[in-house]
Amino acid sequence: MVLKSTLTCPECGHVETEKMPTDACQWFYECKSCEAVLKPLEGDCCVYCSYGNVPCPPIQLGDSCCG
């Protein structure tokens, strides 16, 4: 399982690699460059599934996120 994902801010394009939590979904993420607060896109369970290059750990395991 991959525990780091690189998030790309849709507002300013800033890229940041973060360690994903394995015990909870992350519904909000504040961009370290423009301070925009990112929320999951419709149909996605967390910010990593929406803006990251690697989906969250539950999705990687084939589970539903936060289920």
C-alpha positions as CSV (number, residue, x, y, z in Angstrom):
1,M,0.0,0.0,0.0
2,V,1.2,3.5,-0.9
3,L,0.8,5.9,2.0
4,K,2.0,9.1,0.3
5,S,0.1,11.0,-2.3
6,T,1.0,14.1,-4.3
7,L,-1.8,16.6,-4.2
8,T,-2.2,19.3,-6.9
9,C,-4.1,22.4,-6.0
10,P,-6.7,23.2,-8.7
11,E,-6.6,26.9,-7.8
12,C,-2.9,27.6,-8.2
13,G,-1.3,24.4,-9.4
14,H,0.9,24.0,-6.2
15,V,2.1,20.4,-5.7
16,E,2.7,18.9,-2.3
17,T,3.3,15.4,-1.2
18,E,1.5,14.4,2.0
19,K,1.3,11.2,4.1
20,M,-2.3,9.9,4.0
21,P,-4.1,8.9,7.2
22,T,-4.9,5.2,7.3
23,D,-7.7,5.4,9.9
24,A,-9.9,8.3,8.6
25,C,-10.8,10.1,5.4
26,Q,-9.5,13.6,4.9
27,W,-12.4,15.8,3.7
28,F,-10.5,19.1,3.8
29,Y,-7.0,20.2,2.8
30,E,-5.5,23.7,2.8
31,C,-3.1,24.5,0.0
32,K,0.2,25.6,1.4
33,S,0.7,28.1,-1.3
34,C,-2.6,29.9,-2.0
35,E,-4.5,28.7,1.2
36,A,-7.5,27.5,-0.8
37,V,-9.4,24.9,1.2
38,L,-9.9,21.8,-1.0
39,K,-12.9,19.5,-0.6
40,P,-13.6,16.2,-2.4
41,L,-15.2,16.4,-5.8
42,E,-18.7,14.9,-6.1
43,G,-18.4,11.2,-6.1
44,D,-15.0,11.1,-4.4
45,C,-14.6,10.2,-0.7
46,C,-11.7,12.4,0.2
47,V,-9.2,15.0,-1.1
48,Y,-6.6,12.3,-2.0
49,C,-9.1,10.6,-4.3
50,S,-9.9,14.0,-5.9
51,Y,-6.6,15.8,-6.1
52,G,-3.9,13.2,-5.4
53,N,-1.9,11.0,-7.7
54,V,-2.6,8.0,-5.4
55,P,-6.1,7.2,-4.0
56,C,-6.6,6.8,-0.2
57,P,-5.6,3.6,1.6
58,P,-9.2,2.1,1.8
59,I,-9.7,2.6,-1.9
60,Q,-6.3,1.0,-2.6
61,L,-7.5,-2.0,-0.6
62,G,-10.7,-2.2,-2.6
63,D,-12.9,-1.1,0.3
64,S,-15.3,1.8,0.4
65,C,-13.8,4.8,1.9
66,C,-14.9,5.6,5.5
67,G,-17.3,2.6,5.3
